[in-house]
């Protein structure tokens, strides 16, 4: 139910959106708990991920799309709201502004290594590549968002003392560029038994499908212990088998494997570029000069003035 106070707000000042931005594992939820925004509805993909009755339950991509759709509905209905998002895609923010919304962005910054560790300490964690790509993508946009929101922007630097040694170790590794970071992360993951994302969803074949799949791949040189490669082939085979009653054939299976490996190679190159960018950003004095933190109380005061 829409509150009378909300109707008055939107009638007098127009609809407003508070964007809680920041990379995966930055600590947006931690800061949000300290801000007085409970009168506004919150858009957060977590509620879809956690809802066993929703089609996006425990599915990262569908949950994110459901949250995007919910935000679009608030915008279309001219209703004020809070959006917990990475904000790694500036187009989404531009779209809100273009539809007459006033926007205040609260960006939560943390070091990439703290984000990495925090992500994998959570019960639900995104893939490593997503942690670093969202970190790079969102913090490259600080200046753009300040201009876009006409200064309605606050930054909260969330660096916790318990991560100081890990941050120093990451920075030391980053001085050797991509190779140094990848080597450090691999050793860290092995030591701390970090293995993939909680959103992994292996393909389950029926006994009949498994038997036919084994026949179809018996001659293929693919890595059965590689989760992603194994999942792609099983999904492709299962979809084809359930639709046609037979497998896709040796030539199509081989072509699918080749296509996946080409895509994977491109993805790995992109991951290297992301890590290279991160190493450059961490030691860039211009970038570091932007990381001027406000306290939660200062941010809340500005938000209340914005919403008044």
N, C-alpha and C positions, 0 to 999 in steps of 0.2 A: 504494500500500500504506500502511495506517495504521501509524505508528510506535508502539512500545511506550510511549514517552514521552508521546505524544498520548493514548493510552488511560488512562494513569495520571493525566494532567492532568484529563481530562474525568470520570474516575471520582471524583476527590477534590475538585475545585473546580467542577465543572460546565463546560459548554461556554462558550467565550469568543469574542467577535468584536471585532476591531480595525477600526474604520472610518476609512479615510483619506478625509477629506472636503475639499471645496473646489471652487470654480468651475472651469470650463474654462480651462486655461492658467495655473492658479495655481502649479503646481510640485509636485504630489503625488508624482509619480514621482521627482523630484529628492530630496525628503525621505525617501521610502521606502527609497531606496538607502543611506541613512545609518542606518537602524534595523535592529536584529538581529531580524528577523521571518521569516527564511528557513525556520524549522522549520514554519511554518504555511502551508497552501495559500493562494494568492492568487487572488481573483476580480477580473478586470479585463476590461471589454469589448474592450480592444485586441487580446486574443488571438484573438477571433472576427473582428474587422475585418481582422486580418493573415493569417488562415488561408485560403488560396485554395481549400481543400477544404471549407470550411464555408459553408452557405447565407447566412450573414451577412457574407461577405467584402466589405469595402469598403462596407458598408451600416450606417449609424450606428444607426438605430432598431432593426433586428433584432439587432444586436450588443449593444445595451443590454438588450434583452429577454432575450437568451440569458444574459447575466451575471446579471440579476435571477433567472432561473430556477435558475442554478447556486447562487447564494446561498441561495435557498429550499431547495434540496436539502441543503446543509450544515446549515441550521437544522433541517429535518425529521429529519435523521440525527443531530442533537445533536453535530456535529463543529465544533471551533474553526476559525476561518479569518480571513483579512484581506480586506477589501473596499475596493477603490479605486473610489470613487464620488463624485458631486458632493454627495450627501446633501441635495439641494434639495427632497426630498419627505420630510418627517419621519415619515410613516406607515410607511415601510419600516423605519425604525429602531425605531419603536414595536412593530411586529410581531415583530422579533427579541427585544426585551425581554420581550414578552408570552409568549414561548415558553421562558422560563427562562434566557436567555443573559445573561451579564455582558458589558457593552459598554464599551469604551474608545474614545473618538473623538479622533483627531488631525486638527484642522482647519488647512488651509494657506490663509493669506490673502495676497492680493496686490492691488495697485491695479487697477481695471478696465482702465486703459489698458495696463498691463504684461500683463494677461491677454489683451487683444485682440491686442497685437503678438506675444506668445509663441505664441498660437494660430495665427496666420497665418505664423509662421516655421517651423512644423512641416510635415512632409510631408503629414500628414493633419490637416485643420483643419475645425472645425465652423462653421456659419453665424454671422455676426456677432450676430444676434439671440439665438442660444443662449449665446454668451459672456456677454452682459450680463444675460440673464434668469437664468442659473444663478448669476451673481455676486450679483444682488439677492436671489434666493430663498434661497440657502444662508446668507449672512451676516446676514440678518434673523433667523435661527434660533439665533444663538449662545446667548442666554439659555435658550431652550427646551432645547437640547442639554445644557447644563450641568446643568439640573434633571433631565432625563431620565436622564442617565448618573450622577447623584448625585455629580458632581464628577470623574468619570473622563474628564477632558477636558483637552486641551492645544492651544494655538494657536501656530502657527509663522508669523511674518510674513516673507514672502519678497518683499522689495523690493530690486531689483538696481540698482546705480549707473548702469549703462548706459542705464536707462530714465528717469533723473531728469528730463531735459529734456522728454521726451514726457509724463510725468506732470504736470509743472508746466503745460504747454500745455493738457492736458486739464482740469486744475483751473481754469485761467483761463477756458476756454470754458464750463465747468460753472456758473460764476457767472452766466451768462446763461441758465441752465436748459436745457430740451430743445433749443431752437433753436440755442443756442451749441454744444452737444455734437454735434448732427447736422451742423452746418456744418463743425465741426472734423474730424469723422470722415470726411466726404465728401472734404474736401481732402486729408486724410492718405491715404485709400485711393487717390485719383487719383495722388498724388505717388509712392506706393510700389507702385502697380499691383496693388492687392488687389481681386480680383474673385470673389466668391462662395466657396463651400466646395469642398473636394476631394471631398466626398461627392455632388456633383452627378452625376446619372445620366440623361442625356438619353434619351428614348424613340427607339428605332430602328425605323422603319417599313420594311416591304418595298417594293419598287418599286410593286407593285399597291396596297398600302395607302396609300403616299404620293400616288399619283395620285388615289385616291378621297378621301383627306383634303383635297387641294387643291380638289377639286370642292366638297366639303362646306363648306369655309370661305372660298370665293372671295368670297362676299358679306358675310362677317363682318368687323366692325371690331375686330380683336384685334391685340395687339402681338407680332408674330412674332419680334422681337428680345428679348423678355422671356422669359428662361429658364423661370421658374415658370409663366407663363401658357401658353406654348407646350407645356410638358410636360404640364400638366393636360389640355389639349384633345386632345393626341395619345394620351395614355394612355386617356382616356375613349373616344375613337374606336376605338383598336386593340382594346381589350377587347370592345367591342360588335361590331366587324367580325369578329374571330376566332371569336366565339361564334355570330353569326347570318349571316355571309357578306355582310352589308350594313352600311352605316353607321347611326347612330342616328336620322338625320333632322335637318333644319334646326332644328325647334323644340326638340329635346332638346339639340342642340349650343349653341344660343343660351342656353337655360336653364342649361346647365352653366357657360358663360362668366360669366353673371350671378351664379350661385352662388359661383363662385370669387372674383370681384371683391368680393362682399359679405364673404366670409371674409377676403380680403386686407385690406380696409378695417378690419375688426375687429382683425386682427393688427397693423396699423400703429399703431392707437390703443393697443394693449397695449404695443407697443415704446416708444411715447412715455411711457406711464406708468412703464415700467421705467427709462428714462433719467431721468425726473423723480425717481423714488425714489432712484436712484443719486446724483444731484446733492445731494439732501437728506441722504443718509447720509454722504457725503464731508465735509460741513461740520458735521455734528452732533457736538457735544462728548461726548454720552452714548455714541454709537456708537463714537467714536474711543477712549474710555476703556476699551472692551472689548478693544482690540487690543494686549494685553500679550503679548509674544512670549516663548516658551521656546526654548532652544537645542536642536539635535538631540540632544546628549548628555543634557540634562535630560529630554527627552521619552523617550528610549530607556530611561533609568533607571526612569522611572515605568511604562513599558510592561513592563519585566522584572519589576518588583514586582507588577504587575497579573496577569501570566501565571504567576507563581511558585505 
